[in-house]
Amino acid sequence: KTLQIEQSRLQIILDAINEGVYIANRNYDIEYANPVIEKEFGPVNGRKCYEYLGDRQDVCPWCKNPEVYSGKSVV
């Protein structure tokens, strides 16, 4: 129950941010896109982040997902 409350709070915060925010898992599936992103790019509809944001068929060469999911800090 506490986890659900915290997830709800986090979503409220992310939804209120005036900048585009998205969360992609290690398989590049978009798990969350805030209203700013969806206003700019439309509904996610199950697309991978590189398809949705970059109109690409392959992972973006500058993608930091592998580093992030391996525990490295990235900037």
N, CA, C and O atoms as a Maestro MAE file, in Angstrom:
{
 s_m_m2io_version
 :::
 2.0.0
}

f_m_ct {
 s_m_title
 :::
 protein
 m_atom[300] {
  # First column is atom index #
  i_m_mmod_type
  r_m_x_coord
  r_m_y_coord
  r_m_z_coord
  i_m_residue_number
  s_m_chain_name
  s_m_pdb_residue_name
  s_m_pdb_atom_name
  i_m_atomic_number
  :::
  1 25 0.828 -1.196 0.000 1 A "LYS " " N  " 7
  2 3 0.000 0.000 0.000 1 A "LYS " " CA " 6
  3 2 0.872 1.260 0.000 1 A "LYS " " C  " 6
  4 15 0.603 2.199 -0.749 1 A "LYS " " O  " 8
  5 25 1.908 1.284 0.830 2 A "THR " " N  " 7
  6 3 2.805 2.437 0.891 2 A "THR " " CA " 6
  7 2 3.482 2.668 -0.453 2 A "THR " " C  " 6
  8 15 3.629 3.813 -0.879 2 A "THR " " O  " 8
  9 25 3.898 1.596 -1.130 3 A "LEU " " N  " 7
  10 3 4.530 1.719 -2.433 3 A "LEU " " CA " 6
  11 2 3.572 2.347 -3.442 3 A "LEU " " C  " 6
  12 15 3.985 3.194 -4.234 3 A "LEU " " O  " 8
  13 25 2.317 1.952 -3.428 4 A "GLN " " N  " 7
  14 3 1.326 2.526 -4.339 4 A "GLN " " CA " 6
  15 2 1.150 4.017 -4.087 4 A "GLN " " C  " 6
  16 15 1.026 4.796 -5.032 4 A "GLN " " O  " 8
  17 25 1.140 4.413 -2.839 5 A "ILE " " N  " 7
  18 3 1.005 5.831 -2.499 5 A "ILE " " CA " 6
  19 2 2.210 6.611 -3.025 5 A "ILE " " C  " 6
  20 15 2.058 7.688 -3.603 5 A "ILE " " O  " 8
  21 25 3.403 6.061 -2.822 6 A "GLU " " N  " 7
  22 3 4.617 6.731 -3.292 6 A "GLU " " CA " 6
  23 2 4.656 6.804 -4.817 6 A "GLU " " C  " 6
  24 15 5.071 7.821 -5.371 6 A "GLU " " O  " 8
  25 25 4.232 5.748 -5.498 7 A "GLN " " N  " 7
  26 3 4.185 5.766 -6.962 7 A "GLN " " CA " 6
  27 2 3.203 6.816 -7.451 7 A "GLN " " C  " 6
  28 15 3.471 7.523 -8.423 7 A "GLN " " O  " 8
  29 25 2.077 6.916 -6.785 8 A "SER " " N  " 7
  30 3 1.073 7.920 -7.145 8 A "SER " " CA " 6
  31 2 1.628 9.328 -6.956 8 A "SER " " C  " 6
  32 15 1.427 10.195 -7.807 8 A "SER " " O  " 8
  33 25 2.319 9.556 -5.856 9 A "ARG " " N  " 7
  34 3 2.931 10.867 -5.610 9 A "ARG " " CA " 6
  35 2 3.969 11.199 -6.668 9 A "ARG " " C  " 6
  36 15 4.020 12.323 -7.168 9 A "ARG " " O  " 8
  37 25 4.790 10.226 -7.004 10 A "LEU " " N  " 7
  38 3 5.804 10.446 -8.028 10 A "LEU " " CA " 6
  39 2 5.167 10.786 -9.372 10 A "LEU " " C  " 6
  40 15 5.633 11.685 -10.072 10 A "LEU " " O  " 8
  41 25 4.117 10.081 -9.728 11 A "GLN " " N  " 7
  42 3 3.455 10.367 -10.998 11 A "GLN " " CA " 6
  43 2 2.860 11.769 -11.007 11 A "GLN " " C  " 6
  44 15 2.925 12.459 -12.024 11 A "GLN " " O  " 8
  45 25 2.288 12.194 -9.903 12 A "ILE " " N  " 7
  46 3 1.738 13.550 -9.811 12 A "ILE " " CA " 6
  47 2 2.851 14.579 -10.040 12 A "ILE " " C  " 6
  48 15 2.658 15.560 -10.759 12 A "ILE " " O  " 8
  49 25 4.004 14.349 -9.430 13 A "ILE " " N  " 7
  50 3 5.137 15.266 -9.594 13 A "ILE " " CA " 6
  51 2 5.612 15.280 -11.042 13 A "ILE " " C  " 6
  52 15 5.789 16.350 -11.626 13 A "ILE " " O  " 8
  53 25 5.818 14.104 -11.624 14 A "LEU " " N  " 7
  54 3 6.308 14.028 -13.002 14 A "LEU " " CA " 6
  55 2 5.311 14.622 -13.988 14 A "LEU " " C  " 6
  56 15 5.701 15.263 -14.964 14 A "LEU " " O  " 8
  57 25 4.031 14.410 -13.732 15 A "ASP " " N  " 7
  58 3 2.998 14.978 -14.604 15 A "ASP " " CA " 6
  59 2 2.986 16.498 -14.559 15 A "ASP " " C  " 6
  60 15 2.599 17.141 -15.535 15 A "ASP " " O  " 8
  61 25 3.402 17.078 -13.443 16 A "ALA " " N  " 7
  62 3 3.361 18.524 -13.262 16 A "ALA " " CA " 6
  63 2 4.598 19.244 -13.800 16 A "ALA " " C  " 6
  64 15 4.579 20.467 -13.939 16 A "ALA " " O  " 8
  65 25 5.663 18.519 -14.104 17 A "ILE " " N  " 7
  66 3 6.895 19.139 -14.601 17 A "ILE " " CA " 6
  67 2 6.644 19.712 -15.993 17 A "ILE " " C  " 6
  68 15 5.992 19.082 -16.826 17 A "ILE " " O  " 8
  69 25 7.167 20.910 -16.235 18 A "ASN " " N  " 7
  70 3 6.960 21.590 -17.516 18 A "ASN " " CA " 6
  71 2 7.955 21.187 -18.595 18 A "ASN " " C  " 6
  72 15 7.948 21.760 -19.685 18 A "ASN " " O  " 8
  73 25 8.790 20.232 -18.315 19 A "GLU " " N  " 7
  74 3 9.753 19.698 -19.283 19 A "GLU " " CA " 6
  75 2 9.369 18.255 -19.589 19 A "GLU " " C  " 6
  76 15 8.709 17.594 -18.786 19 A "GLU " " O  " 8
  77 25 9.783 17.779 -20.743 20 A "GLY " " N  " 7
  78 3 9.498 16.401 -21.114 20 A "GLY " " CA " 6
  79 2 10.267 15.418 -20.253 20 A "GLY " " C  " 6
  80 15 11.477 15.549 -20.071 20 A "GLY " " O  " 8
  81 25 9.554 14.431 -19.724 21 A "VAL " " N  " 7
  82 3 10.162 13.389 -18.903 21 A "VAL " " CA " 6
  83 2 9.616 12.049 -19.366 21 A "VAL " " C  " 6
  84 15 8.408 11.891 -19.544 21 A "VAL " " O  " 8
  85 25 10.501 11.089 -19.561 22 A "TYR " " N  " 7
  86 3 10.045 9.734 -19.865 22 A "TYR " " CA " 6
  87 2 10.937 8.750 -19.137 22 A "TYR " " C  " 6
  88 15 12.064 9.067 -18.756 22 A "TYR " " O  " 8
  89 25 10.412 7.555 -18.953 23 A "ILE " " N  " 7
  90 3 11.161 6.473 -18.324 23 A "ILE " " CA " 6
  91 2 11.113 5.286 -19.269 23 A "ILE " " C  " 6
  92 15 10.041 4.840 -19.677 23 A "ILE " " O  " 8
  93 25 12.296 4.782 -19.611 24 A "ALA " " N  " 7
  94 3 12.390 3.602 -20.472 24 A "ALA " " CA " 6
  95 2 13.108 2.506 -19.696 24 A "ALA " " C  " 6
  96 15 14.062 2.773 -18.965 24 A "ALA " " O  " 8
  97 25 12.647 1.283 -19.859 25 A "ASN " " N  " 7
  98 3 13.293 0.174 -19.170 25 A "ASN " " CA " 6
  99 2 14.515 -0.293 -19.962 25 A "ASN " " C  " 6
  100 15 14.848 0.275 -21.002 25 A "ASN " " O  " 8
  101 25 15.167 -1.321 -19.461 26 A "ARG " " N  " 7
  102 3 16.405 -1.781 -20.101 26 A "ARG " " CA " 6
  103 2 16.175 -2.353 -21.501 26 A "ARG " " C  " 6
  104 15 17.129 -2.528 -22.260 26 A "ARG " " O  " 8
  105 25 14.925 -2.643 -21.848 27 A "ASN " " N  " 7
  106 3 14.597 -3.119 -23.195 27 A "ASN " " CA " 6
  107 2 14.121 -1.990 -24.100 27 A "ASN " " C  " 6
  108 15 13.631 -2.232 -25.203 27 A "ASN " " O  " 8
  109 25 14.270 -0.745 -23.623 28 A "TYR " " N  " 7
  110 3 13.912 0.457 -24.366 28 A "TYR " " CA " 6
  111 2 12.406 0.660 -24.504 28 A "TYR " " C  " 6
  112 15 11.961 1.483 -25.305 28 A "TYR " " O  " 8
  113 25 11.618 -0.089 -23.726 29 A "ASP " " N  " 7
  114 3 10.175 0.123 -23.701 29 A "ASP " " CA " 6
  115 2 9.883 1.340 -22.840 29 A "ASP " " C  " 6
  116 15 10.428 1.464 -21.743 29 A "ASP " " O  " 8
  117 25 9.036 2.235 -23.317 30 A "ILE " " N  " 7
  118 3 8.678 3.406 -22.534 30 A "ILE " " CA " 6
  119 2 7.638 2.986 -21.508 30 A "ILE " " C  " 6
  120 15 6.550 2.526 -21.855 30 A "ILE " " O  " 8
  121 25 7.991 3.152 -20.246 31 A "GLU " " N  " 7
  122 3 7.089 2.794 -19.160 31 A "GLU " " CA " 6
  123 2 6.299 4.000 -18.670 31 A "GLU " " C  " 6
  124 15 5.259 3.847 -18.030 31 A "GLU " " O  " 8
  125 25 6.791 5.197 -18.968 32 A "TYR " " N  " 7
  126 3 6.092 6.417 -18.560 32 A "TYR " " CA " 6
  127 2 6.525 7.550 -19.475 32 A "TYR " " C  " 6
  128 15 7.705 7.674 -19.802 32 A "TYR " " O  " 8
  129 25 5.585 8.364 -19.881 33 A "ALA " " N  " 7
  130 3 5.861 9.612 -20.591 33 A "ALA " " CA " 6
  131 2 4.920 10.664 -20.022 33 A "ALA " " C  " 6
  132 15 3.709 10.452 -19.951 33 A "ALA " " O  " 8
  133 25 5.483 11.804 -19.615 34 A "ASN " " N  " 7
  134 3 4.627 12.818 -19.013 34 A "ASN " " CA " 6
  135 2 3.832 13.557 -20.099 34 A "ASN " " C  " 6
  136 15 4.111 13.394 -21.287 34 A "ASN " " O  " 8
  137 25 2.859 14.357 -19.702 35 A "PRO " " N  " 7
  138 3 2.013 15.048 -20.686 35 A "PRO " " CA " 6
  139 2 2.784 15.926 -21.665 35 A "PRO " " C  " 6
  140 15 2.371 16.062 -22.816 35 A "PRO " " O  " 8
  141 25 3.882 16.520 -21.239 36 A "VAL " " N  " 7
  142 3 4.669 17.356 -22.151 36 A "VAL " " CA " 6
  143 2 5.213 16.516 -23.306 36 A "VAL " " C  " 6
  144 15 5.150 16.937 -24.461 36 A "VAL " " O  " 8
  145 25 5.742 15.343 -23.004 37 A "ILE " " N  " 7
  146 3 6.259 14.442 -24.047 37 A "ILE " " CA " 6
  147 2 5.122 14.008 -24.965 37 A "ILE " " C  " 6
  148 15 5.255 14.063 -26.187 37 A "ILE " " O  " 8
  149 25 4.008 13.577 -24.385 38 A "GLU " " N  " 7
  150 3 2.908 13.092 -25.217 38 A "GLU " " CA " 6
  151 2 2.293 14.212 -26.054 38 A "GLU " " C  " 6
  152 15 1.800 13.953 -27.152 38 A "GLU " " O  " 8
  153 25 2.311 15.436 -25.564 39 A "LYS " " N  " 7
  154 3 1.814 16.564 -26.364 39 A "LYS " " CA " 6
  155 2 2.707 16.771 -27.584 39 A "LYS " " C  " 6
  156 15 2.223 17.059 -28.678 39 A "LYS " " O  " 8
  157 25 4.002 16.623 -27.385 40 A "GLU " " N  " 7
  158 3 4.961 16.827 -28.469 40 A "GLU " " CA " 6
  159 2 4.999 15.653 -29.458 40 A "GLU " " C  " 6
  160 15 5.054 15.861 -30.670 40 A "GLU " " O  " 8
  161 25 4.969 14.421 -28.935 41 A "PHE " " N  " 7
  162 3 5.190 13.237 -29.772 41 A "PHE " " CA " 6
  163 2 3.962 12.361 -29.966 41 A "PHE " " C  " 6
  164 15 3.998 11.428 -30.769 41 A "PHE " " O  " 8
  165 25 2.875 12.638 -29.251 42 A "GLY " " N  " 7
  166 3 1.667 11.822 -29.357 42 A "GLY " " CA " 6
  167 2 1.708 10.633 -28.406 42 A "GLY " " C  " 6
  168 15 2.645 10.488 -27.621 42 A "GLY " " O  " 8
  169 25 0.684 9.784 -28.482 43 A "PRO " " N  " 7
  170 3 0.618 8.611 -27.597 43 A "PRO " " CA " 6
  171 2 1.787 7.648 -27.850 43 A "PRO " " C  " 6
  172 15 2.233 7.478 -28.985 43 A "PRO " " O  " 8
  173 25 2.261 7.036 -26.790 44 A "VAL " " N  " 7
  174 3 3.396 6.112 -26.883 44 A "VAL " " CA " 6
  175 2 3.036 4.885 -27.716 44 A "VAL " " C  " 6
  176 15 3.811 4.477 -28.581 44 A "VAL " " O  " 8
  177 25 1.881 4.300 -27.465 45 A "ASN " " N  " 7
  178 3 1.399 3.139 -28.228 45 A "ASN " " CA " 6
  179 2 2.395 1.987 -28.297 45 A "ASN " " C  " 6
  180 15 2.522 1.339 -29.336 45 A "ASN " " O  " 8
  181 25 3.101 1.728 -27.196 46 A "GLY " " N  " 7
  182 3 3.973 0.563 -27.126 46 A "GLY " " CA " 6
  183 2 5.264 0.651 -27.903 46 A "GLY " " C  " 6
  184 15 5.964 -0.351 -28.043 46 A "GLY " " O  " 8
  185 25 5.600 1.818 -28.411 47 A "ARG " " N  " 7
  186 3 6.850 1.949 -29.177 47 A "ARG " " CA " 6
  187 2 8.056 2.029 -28.253 47 A "ARG " " C  " 6
  188 15 7.954 2.469 -27.108 47 A "ARG " " O  " 8
  189 25 9.189 1.600 -28.768 48 A "LYS " " N  " 7
  190 3 10.460 1.731 -28.068 48 A "LYS " " CA " 6
  191 2 10.825 3.218 -28.044 48 A "LYS " " C  " 6
  192 15 10.355 3.986 -28.884 48 A "LYS " " O  " 8
  193 25 11.657 3.623 -27.088 49 A "CYS " " N  " 7
  194 3 12.027 5.042 -26.978 49 A "CYS " " CA " 6
  195 2 12.690 5.552 -28.256 49 A "CYS " " C  " 6
  196 15 12.419 6.673 -28.687 49 A "CYS " " O  " 8
  197 25 13.552 4.743 -28.864 50 A "TYR " " N  " 7
  198 3 14.231 5.193 -30.080 50 A "TYR " " CA " 6
  199 2 13.262 5.326 -31.259 50 A "TYR " " C  " 6
  200 15 13.492 6.147 -32.148 50 A "TYR " " O  " 8
  201 25 12.194 4.544 -31.284 51 A "GLU " " N  " 7
  202 3 11.176 4.685 -32.323 51 A "GLU " " CA " 6
  203 2 10.328 5.927 -32.070 51 A "GLU " " C  " 6
  204 15 10.056 6.719 -32.971 51 A "GLU " " O  " 8
  205 25 9.929 6.063 -30.833 52 A "TYR " " N  " 7
  206 3 9.011 7.128 -30.431 52 A "TYR " " CA " 6
  207 2 9.658 8.512 -30.491 52 A "TYR " " C  " 6
  208 15 9.089 9.440 -31.065 52 A "TYR " " O  " 8
  209 25 10.830 8.649 -29.907 53 A "LEU " " N  " 7
  210 3 11.470 9.962 -29.805 53 A "LEU " " CA " 6
  211 2 12.383 10.275 -30.982 53 A "LEU " " C  " 6
  212 15 12.542 11.440 -31.347 53 A "LEU " " O  " 8
  213 25 12.978 9.265 -31.572 54 A "GLY " " N  " 7
  214 3 13.958 9.508 -32.624 54 A "GLY " " CA " 6
  215 2 13.553 9.038 -33.996 54 A "GLY " " C  " 6
  216 15 14.299 9.226 -34.957 54 A "GLY " " O  " 8
  217 25 12.367 8.420 -34.116 55 A "ASP " " N  " 7
  218 3 11.903 7.876 -35.389 55 A "ASP " " CA " 6
  219 2 12.985 6.988 -36.010 55 A "ASP " " C  " 6
  220 15 13.264 7.057 -37.207 55 A "ASP " " O  " 8
  221 25 13.585 6.150 -35.154 56 A "ARG " " N  " 7
  222 3 14.680 5.270 -35.559 56 A "ARG " " CA " 6
  223 2 14.233 3.818 -35.485 56 A "ARG " " C  " 6
  224 15 13.259 3.487 -34.809 56 A "ARG " " O  " 8
  225 25 14.949 2.969 -36.181 57 A "GLN " " N  " 7
  226 3 14.706 1.528 -36.129 57 A "GLN " " CA " 6
  227 2 15.666 0.827 -35.178 57 A "GLN " " C  " 6
  228 15 15.439 -0.319 -34.790 57 A "GLN " " O  " 8
  229 25 16.732 1.514 -34.807 58 A "ASP " " N  " 7
  230 3 17.752 0.953 -33.921 58 A "ASP " " CA " 6
  231 2 17.978 1.883 -32.744 58 A "ASP " " C  " 6
  232 15 17.567 3.043 -32.765 58 A "ASP " " O  " 8
  233 25 18.635 1.363 -31.721 59 A "VAL " " N  " 7
  234 3 18.967 2.149 -30.535 59 A "VAL " " CA " 6
  235 2 19.830 3.345 -30.945 59 A "VAL " " C  " 6
  236 15 20.731 3.217 -31.773 59 A "VAL " " O  " 8
  237 25 19.546 4.491 -30.363 60 A "CYS " " N  " 7
  238 3 20.315 5.704 -30.647 60 A "CYS " " CA " 6
  239 2 21.768 5.503 -30.224 60 A "CYS " " C  " 6
  240 15 22.025 4.938 -29.161 60 A "CYS " " O  " 8
  241 25 22.717 5.954 -31.035 61 A "PRO " " N  " 7
  242 3 24.125 5.750 -30.693 61 A "PRO " " CA " 6
  243 2 24.543 6.485 -29.416 61 A "PRO " " C  " 6
  244 15 25.536 6.104 -28.796 61 A "PRO " " O  " 8
  245 25 23.827 7.508 -29.014 62 A "TRP " " N  " 7
  246 3 24.150 8.278 -27.804 62 A "TRP " " CA " 6
  247 2 23.389 7.795 -26.572 62 A "TRP " " C  " 6
  248 15 23.517 8.390 -25.502 62 A "TRP " " O  " 8
  249 25 22.608 6.737 -26.701 63 A "CYS " " N  " 7
  250 3 21.775 6.228 -25.606 63 A "CYS " " CA " 6
  251 2 22.620 5.846 -24.389 63 A "CYS " " C  " 6
  252 15 23.675 5.226 -24.523 63 A "CYS " " O  " 8
  253 25 22.147 6.221 -23.215 64 A "LYS " " N  " 7
  254 3 22.834 5.929 -21.960 64 A "LYS " " CA " 6
  255 2 22.194 4.771 -21.192 64 A "LYS " " C  " 6
  256 15 22.653 4.433 -20.101 64 A "LYS " " O  " 8
  257 25 21.145 4.161 -21.744 65 A "ASN " " N  " 7
  258 3 20.471 3.058 -21.041 65 A "ASN " " CA " 6
  259 2 21.426 1.957 -20.581 65 A "ASN " " C  " 6
  260 15 21.356 1.553 -19.421 65 A "ASN " " O  " 8
  261 25 22.311 1.458 -21.441 66 A "PRO " " N  " 7
  262 3 23.194 0.373 -20.982 66 A "PRO " " CA " 6
  263 2 24.034 0.769 -19.766 66 A "PRO " " C  " 6
  264 15 24.209 -0.027 -18.843 66 A "PRO " " O  " 8
  265 25 24.553 2.003 -19.768 67 A "GLU " " N  " 7
  266 3 25.355 2.459 -18.638 67 A "GLU " " CA " 6
  267 2 24.502 2.608 -17.386 67 A "GLU " " C  " 6
  268 15 24.899 2.185 -16.300 67 A "GLU " " O  " 8
  269 25 23.336 3.209 -17.543 68 A "VAL " " N  " 7
  270 3 22.439 3.428 -16.398 68 A "VAL " " CA " 6
  271 2 22.052 2.094 -15.775 68 A "VAL " " C  " 6
  272 15 22.116 1.939 -14.556 68 A "VAL " " O  " 8
  273 25 21.654 1.136 -16.597 69 A "TYR " " N  " 7
  274 3 21.195 -0.156 -16.067 69 A "TYR " " CA " 6
  275 2 22.337 -1.057 -15.596 69 A "TYR " " C  " 6
  276 15 22.097 -2.088 -14.967 69 A "TYR " " O  " 8
  277 25 23.574 -0.669 -15.899 70 A "SER " " N  " 7
  278 3 24.699 -1.417 -15.350 70 A "SER " " CA " 6
  279 2 25.199 -0.786 -14.049 70 A "SER " " C  " 6
  280 15 26.156 -1.269 -13.443 70 A "SER " " O  " 8
  281 25 24.537 0.306 -13.623 71 A "GLY " " N  " 7
  282 3 24.861 0.935 -12.353 71 A "GLY " " CA " 6
  283 2 25.825 2.099 -12.443 71 A "GLY " " C  " 6
  284 15 26.226 2.642 -11.414 71 A "GLY " " O  " 8
  285 25 26.204 2.492 -13.636 72 A "LYS " " N  " 7
  286 3 27.129 3.618 -13.792 72 A "LYS " " CA " 6
  287 2 26.392 4.949 -13.682 72 A "LYS " " C  " 6
  288 15 25.208 5.048 -14.007 72 A "LYS " " O  " 8
  289 25 27.100 5.956 -13.225 73 A "SER " " N  " 7
  290 3 26.578 7.326 -13.224 73 A "SER " " CA " 6
  291 2 26.865 7.940 -14.577 73 A "SER " " C  " 6
  292 15 27.960 7.785 -15.118 73 A "SER " " O  " 8
  293 25 25.890 8.629 -15.121 74 A "VAL " " N  " 7
  294 3 26.066 9.280 -16.423 74 A "VAL " " CA " 6
  295 2 25.623 10.731 -16.332 74 A "VAL " " C  " 6
  296 15 24.798 11.099 -15.497 74 A "VAL " " O  " 8
  297 25 26.190 11.541 -17.208 75 A "VAL " " N  " 7
  298 3 25.809 12.952 -17.294 75 A "VAL " " CA " 6
  299 2 25.430 13.301 -18.703 75 A "VAL " " C  " 6
  300 15 25.078 14.447 -18.982 75 A "VAL " " O  " 8
  :::
 }
 m_bond[299] {
  # First column is bond index #
  i_m_from
  i_m_to
  i_m_order
  :::
  1 1 2 1
  2 2 3 1
  3 3 4 2
  4 3 5 1
  5 5 6 1
  6 6 7 1
  7 7 8 2
  8 7 9 1
  9 9 10 1
  10 10 11 1
  11 11 12 2
  12 11 13 1
  13 13 14 1
  14 14 15 1
  15 15 16 2
  16 15 17 1
  17 17 18 1
  18 18 19 1
  19 19 20 2
  20 19 21 1
  21 21 22 1
  22 22 23 1
  23 23 24 2
  24 23 25 1
  25 25 26 1
  26 26 27 1
  27 27 28 2
  28 27 29 1
  29 29 30 1
  30 30 31 1
  31 31 32 2
  32 31 33 1
  33 33 34 1
  34 34 35 1
  35 35 36 2
  36 35 37 1
  37 37 38 1
  38 38 39 1
  39 39 40 2
  40 39 41 1
  41 41 42 1
  42 42 43 1
  43 43 44 2
  44 43 45 1
  45 45 46 1
  46 46 47 1
  47 47 48 2
  48 47 49 1
  49 49 50 1
  50 50 51 1
  51 51 52 2
  52 51 53 1
  53 53 54 1
  54 54 55 1
  55 55 56 2
  56 55 57 1
  57 57 58 1
  58 58 59 1
  59 59 60 2
  60 59 61 1
  61 61 62 1
  62 62 63 1
  63 63 64 2
  64 63 65 1
  65 65 66 1
  66 66 67 1
  67 67 68 2
  68 67 69 1
  69 69 70 1
  70 70 71 1
  71 71 72 2
  72 71 73 1
  73 73 74 1
  74 74 75 1
  75 75 76 2
  76 75 77 1
  77 77 78 1
  78 78 79 1
  79 79 80 2
  80 79 81 1
  81 81 82 1
  82 82 83 1
  83 83 84 2
  84 83 85 1
  85 85 86 1
  86 86 87 1
  87 87 88 2
  88 87 89 1
  89 89 90 1
  90 90 91 1
  91 91 92 2
  92 91 93 1
  93 93 94 1
  94 94 95 1
  95 95 96 2
  96 95 97 1
  97 97 98 1
  98 98 99 1
  99 99 100 2
  100 99 101 1
  101 101 102 1
  102 102 103 1
  103 103 104 2
  104 103 105 1
  105 105 106 1
  106 106 107 1
  107 107 108 2
  108 107 109 1
  109 109 110 1
  110 110 111 1
  111 111 112 2
  112 111 113 1
  113 113 114 1
  114 114 115 1
  115 115 116 2
  116 115 117 1
  117 117 118 1
  118 118 119 1
  119 119 120 2
  120 119 121 1
  121 121 122 1
  122 122 123 1
  123 123 124 2
  124 123 125 1
  125 125 126 1
  126 126 127 1
  127 127 128 2
  128 127 129 1
  129 129 130 1
  130 130 131 1
  131 131 132 2
  132 131 133 1
  133 133 134 1
  134 134 135 1
  135 135 136 2
  136 135 137 1
  137 137 138 1
  138 138 139 1
  139 139 140 2
  140 139 141 1
  141 141 142 1
  142 142 143 1
  143 143 144 2
  144 143 145 1
  145 145 146 1
  146 146 147 1
  147 147 148 2
  148 147 149 1
  149 149 150 1
  150 150 151 1
  151 151 152 2
  152 151 153 1
  153 153 154 1
  154 154 155 1
  155 155 156 2
  156 155 157 1
  157 157 158 1
  158 158 159 1
  159 159 160 2
  160 159 161 1
  161 161 162 1
  162 162 163 1
  163 163 164 2
  164 163 165 1
  165 165 166 1
  166 166 167 1
  167 167 168 2
  168 167 169 1
  169 169 170 1
  170 170 171 1
  171 171 172 2
  172 171 173 1
  173 173 174 1
  174 174 175 1
  175 175 176 2
  176 175 177 1
  177 177 178 1
  178 178 179 1
  179 179 180 2
  180 179 181 1
  181 181 182 1
  182 182 183 1
  183 183 184 2
  184 183 185 1
  185 185 186 1
  186 186 187 1
  187 187 188 2
  188 187 189 1
  189 189 190 1
  190 190 191 1
  191 191 192 2
  192 191 193 1
  193 193 194 1
  194 194 195 1
  195 195 196 2
  196 195 197 1
  197 197 198 1
  198 198 199 1
  199 199 200 2
  200 199 201 1
  201 201 202 1
  202 202 203 1
  203 203 204 2
  204 203 205 1
  205 205 206 1
  206 206 207 1
  207 207 208 2
  208 207 209 1
  209 209 210 1
  210 210 211 1
  211 211 212 2
  212 211 213 1
  213 213 214 1
  214 214 215 1
  215 215 216 2
  216 215 217 1
  217 217 218 1
  218 218 219 1
  219 219 220 2
  220 219 221 1
  221 221 222 1
  222 222 223 1
  223 223 224 2
  224 223 225 1
  225 225 226 1
  226 226 227 1
  227 227 228 2
  228 227 229 1
  229 229 230 1
  230 230 231 1
  231 231 232 2
  232 231 233 1
  233 233 234 1
  234 234 235 1
  235 235 236 2
  236 235 237 1
  237 237 238 1
  238 238 239 1
  239 239 240 2
  240 239 241 1
  241 241 242 1
  242 242 243 1
  243 243 244 2
  244 243 245 1
  245 245 246 1
  246 246 247 1
  247 247 248 2
  248 247 249 1
  249 249 250 1
  250 250 251 1
  251 251 252 2
  252 251 253 1
  253 253 254 1
  254 254 255 1
  255 255 256 2
  256 255 257 1
  257 257 258 1
  258 258 259 1
  259 259 260 2
  260 259 261 1
  261 261 262 1
  262 262 263 1
  263 263 264 2
  264 263 265 1
  265 265 266 1
  266 266 267 1
  267 267 268 2
  268 267 269 1
  269 269 270 1
  270 270 271 1
  271 271 272 2
  272 271 273 1
  273 273 274 1
  274 274 275 1
  275 275 276 2
  276 275 277 1
  277 277 278 1
  278 278 279 1
  279 279 280 2
  280 279 281 1
  281 281 282 1
  282 282 283 1
  283 283 284 2
  284 283 285 1
  285 285 286 1
  286 286 287 1
  287 287 288 2
  288 287 289 1
  289 289 290 1
  290 290 291 1
  291 291 292 2
  292 291 293 1
  293 293 294 1
  294 294 295 1
  295 295 296 2
  296 295 297 1
  297 297 298 1
  298 298 299 1
  299 299 300 2
  :::
 }
}
